[in-house]
């Protein structure tokens, strides 16, 4: 069995930087260039990225579709060695996201095939925690296609916070309650879609197994508060999960997009992506909060 060093978390960020440099030089990493726009709505300064071109990604996905196989294409089995960052545990590895919109976008994937629609496990959260211990950022999980997942092999994600590209402060953080000692799921009245949010009071210096157990417990409390039955083999309700060192939030989903604009977990952090100027104008007319409500589940009017 592979040996894992406790020094991996502390050394993860240099590994990410080194792997990024090498993967860019070899052409294995193919960033998607964007221009950013800000659309304020409901007190949230949504950051909207307009894609310059999706041609390279479309070409790669077409090659995956055209590859003869009895099984659906799975870029994680095997994964590209040039995108490998680190072993996280006997069950998980860390990779670079090949088609990244934000620099140093990381994937935490299961070594063996596990369906994306599965419940998150202690092992998932422990591996995720190893990354967040080393790199302060936004963790997110799309529970399946309706939630915006583009791959069926289980993968959790992490986008590092960085001052130079405006991700140091999440747009959604502008309407979050101030820090408190509360530790129970809460509904935020400023958001018109079904969700639950909870502040975290964790010591991120403790071992990742303990962190994983505490994060999984919070995750289950939030999903139960959202109305999910935790005893089913798989979640009956698609959802998005957002995680920082300070809080966790889950959002119920009803469809992957609206008016040709796709939404994944990042939308509920205040980061949206559009492919064309026409989609950007459409988003202005719809309104970001209304878009998130359309692809989520509206809160009943009182």
C-alpha positions in Angstrom: 0.0 0.0 0.0 1.2 3.5 -0.8 2.9 5.3 2.1 1.5 8.7 3.0 3.5 11.4 4.8 2.0 13.8 7.4 4.1 16.5 5.7 2.0 16.4 2.5 -0.5 19.0 3.6 2.1 21.6 4.5 3.9 20.9 1.3 0.8 20.8 -0.9 0.9 24.4 -2.1 4.5 24.2 -3.5 3.5 21.0 -5.3 0.5 22.7 -6.8 2.6 25.5 -8.1 5.3 23.2 -9.4 2.8 20.9 -11.1 1.0 23.9 -12.7 4.2 25.2 -14.2 5.2 21.9 -15.6 1.7 21.1 -16.9 1.4 24.5 -18.7 4.8 23.9 -20.3 3.8 20.5 -21.6 0.4 21.6 -22.8 -1.4 19.2 -20.4 -3.0 22.1 -18.6 -5.4 24.1 -20.8 -6.7 27.2 -19.0 -9.9 28.8 -20.3 -9.4 32.5 -20.8 -12.2 34.8 -19.5 -13.0 38.4 -19.0 -14.7 39.4 -15.7 -17.8 41.5 -15.2 -19.6 42.5 -12.0 -23.4 42.3 -11.7 -24.7 43.4 -8.3 -28.0 41.8 -7.2 -29.5 41.7 -3.7 -26.4 43.1 -2.1 -24.2 40.5 -3.7 -21.5 41.7 -6.2 -21.7 38.7 -8.5 -18.5 38.1 -10.5 -19.4 36.9 -14.0 -16.7 35.4 -16.2 -17.2 35.6 -20.0 -15.4 32.9 -21.8 -13.0 33.9 -24.6 -13.2 30.5 -26.3 -14.3 27.0 -25.4 -12.9 25.5 -28.6 -10.1 23.5 -27.0 -12.4 22.0 -24.3 -15.0 21.2 -27.0 -12.4 19.5 -29.1 -11.2 17.4 -26.1 -14.7 16.4 -25.1 -15.5 15.4 -28.7 -12.4 13.1 -28.7 -13.6 11.6 -25.5 -17.1 11.0 -26.9 -15.7 9.5 -30.1 -13.4 7.1 -28.4 -14.8 3.5 -28.8 -15.7 2.1 -25.4 -18.5 0.2 -23.7 -18.1 2.5 -20.7 -18.7 6.2 -20.6 -15.5 8.2 -21.0 -13.8 8.8 -17.6 -10.8 11.2 -17.6 -10.0 10.0 -14.0 -9.4 6.3 -14.9 -6.7 6.7 -15.7 -5.9 10.3 -15.0 -3.3 12.2 -16.9 0.0 11.8 -15.0 1.0 15.4 -15.8 -2.0 16.7 -13.8 -1.2 14.7 -10.7 -0.3 16.8 -7.6 -0.2 14.5 -4.6 -1.5 11.3 -2.9 -3.9 12.4 -0.2 -4.9 9.0 1.2 -5.3 5.4 0.3 -8.6 6.3 -1.3 -8.0 9.8 -2.8 -5.5 11.7 -5.0 -5.3 15.4 -5.8 -5.2 16.6 -9.5 -5.2 19.9 -11.4 -8.4 20.7 -13.2 -7.3 20.4 -16.9 -9.7 23.1 -18.1 -9.4 25.6 -15.3 -11.1 29.0 -15.4 -9.5 30.0 -12.0 -5.8 29.4 -11.5 -4.7 26.4 -9.4 -8.2 24.8 -9.5 -7.8 21.4 -7.7 -9.8 18.2 -7.9 -9.9 15.6 -5.1 -10.9 12.3 -6.7 -11.4 8.8 -5.6 -8.8 6.3 -6.8 -11.4 3.7 -7.7 -14.6 4.5 -9.5 -17.4 5.9 -7.3 -20.5 7.5 -8.7 -20.7 11.3 -8.3 -24.3 10.9 -7.0 -23.2 8.9 -4.0 -23.2 10.3 -0.5 -20.0 11.9 0.7 -18.1 9.8 3.1 -15.7 10.2 6.0 -12.9 9.4 3.6 -14.0 12.1 1.1 -14.1 14.7 3.8 -10.7 13.6 5.4 -9.0 13.9 2.0 -10.7 17.3 1.3 -9.7 18.5 4.7 -6.0 17.8 3.9 -6.2 20.2 1.0 -8.1 22.9 2.9 -5.6 22.6 5.8 -2.8 23.6 3.4 -4.7 25.9 1.0 -7.3 28.4 2.1 -10.0 28.5 -0.5 -13.5 27.5 -1.5 -14.3 23.8 -1.6 -17.3 22.7 -3.6 -19.2 19.6 -4.7 -21.8 19.2 -7.4 -23.8 16.1 -6.5 -24.6 15.1 -10.1 -25.6 16.4 -13.5 -28.6 18.4 -12.3 -26.2 20.1 -9.8 -23.7 21.0 -12.6 -21.3 18.0 -12.4 -19.6 17.4 -15.7 -18.0 14.0 -14.8 -19.7 11.0 -13.3 -16.6 9.8 -11.3 -16.7 11.2 -7.7 -14.7 14.4 -7.4 -14.6 17.2 -4.9 -13.1 20.5 -5.8 -11.1 23.4 -4.3 -10.4 26.9 -5.7 -7.7 28.7 -3.7 -8.4 32.3 -2.6 -6.0 34.8 -4.2 -5.9 38.5 -4.0 -4.6 39.0 -7.6 -7.7 37.6 -9.3 -10.4 38.9 -7.0 -11.2 35.6 -5.3 -10.0 36.5 -1.8 -13.5 37.7 -0.9 -16.4 35.6 -2.0 -19.3 37.6 -3.4 -21.8 35.6 -1.4 -19.8 36.4 1.8 -21.2 39.9 1.6 -24.6 38.8 2.9 -23.5 36.1 5.4 -24.2 36.8 9.1 -21.2 38.0 11.2 -19.2 35.3 13.0 -21.0 33.9 16.0 -20.9 30.9 18.3 -24.0 29.4 16.6 -23.4 25.8 15.3 -26.7 24.8 13.9 -28.1 24.9 10.4 -29.6 28.3 9.5 -31.8 29.6 6.7 -30.6 33.0 5.4 -33.7 35.2 4.7 -31.8 37.2 2.1 -31.6 34.2 -0.3 -34.7 33.3 -2.2 -33.8 29.6 -2.8 -33.9 26.6 -0.6 -30.6 26.2 1.3 -29.0 25.7 4.7 -25.9 27.4 6.1 -23.8 26.8 9.2 -20.7 28.5 10.6 -17.8 26.2 11.5 -15.8 26.4 14.6 -12.9 24.0 13.8 -9.3 23.9 14.7 -7.8 23.3 11.3 -4.5 22.3 12.9 -5.9 19.0 14.1 -5.5 15.8 12.2 -7.4 15.5 8.9 -9.3 12.4 10.1 -10.8 14.4 13.0 -11.6 17.3 10.7 -13.2 14.9 8.2 -15.5 13.4 10.9 -16.6 16.9 12.1 -17.2 18.1 8.5 -19.2 15.0 7.6 -21.4 15.5 10.7 -22.1 19.1 9.7 -22.8 18.0 6.1 -25.4 15.4 7.3 -27.0 18.0 9.7 -27.4 20.5 6.8 -28.8 17.9 4.4 -31.3 16.7 7.0 -32.3 20.3 7.7 -32.9 20.7 4.0 -35.3 17.8 4.0 -33.1 14.9 2.6 -33.6 11.4 3.9 -30.1 10.2 4.9 -31.0 6.5 5.0 -31.6 6.2 1.2 -28.8 4.5 -0.9 -28.3 7.7 -2.8 -29.5 11.3 -2.2 -33.0 11.7 -3.6 -32.5 15.5 -4.0 -29.6 16.9 -6.1 -27.7 19.6 -4.2 -24.6 21.8 -4.2 -22.2 21.9 -1.3 -19.9 24.9 -0.5 -17.2 24.7 2.1 -14.7 27.2 3.6 -12.7 27.1 6.8 -15.4 29.2 8.3 -18.7 27.8 7.1 -20.6 25.2 5.1 -23.7 25.6 2.9 -25.9 23.2 0.9 -28.4 24.3 -1.8 -31.2 22.2 -3.3 -31.2 21.9 -7.1 -34.0 21.4 -9.6 -32.2 21.7 -13.0 -28.6 22.2 -14.4 -29.3 25.5 -16.1 -31.8 28.1 -17.2 -32.1 30.0 -20.5 -28.9 28.1 -21.7 -26.9 29.4 -18.7 -25.4 26.5 -16.7 -24.9 26.8 -13.0 -22.8 24.7 -10.6 -21.8 25.3 -7.0 -19.7 28.3 -7.8 -22.8 30.2 -8.8 -24.0 30.0 -5.2 -20.7 31.4 -4.1 -21.3 34.4 -6.4 -19.2 33.3 -9.4 -21.0 32.7 -12.6 -19.8 31.7 -16.1 -21.3 32.6 -19.5 -20.0 31.5 -22.9 -21.1 34.4 -25.1 -21.8 38.2 -24.9 -25.4 37.3 -25.6 -25.6 35.0 -22.6 -24.1 37.8 -20.5 -26.9 40.2 -21.6 -29.4 37.5 -21.0 -28.1 37.1 -17.4 -28.4 40.9 -16.9 -32.1 40.7 -17.8 -32.8 37.6 -15.7 -30.8 38.7 -12.7 -28.2 36.5 -11.0 -30.3 35.8 -7.9 -33.3 35.0 -10.1 -31.1 32.6 -12.1 -30.0 30.8 -8.9 -33.6 30.5 -7.8 -34.7 29.1 -11.2 -32.1 26.3 -11.1 -32.7 25.8 -7.4 -36.0 25.5 -5.5 -37.8 28.7 -4.7 -38.6 29.6 -1.1 -42.5 29.6 -0.8 -43.8 33.1 -0.4 -45.1 33.7 3.1 
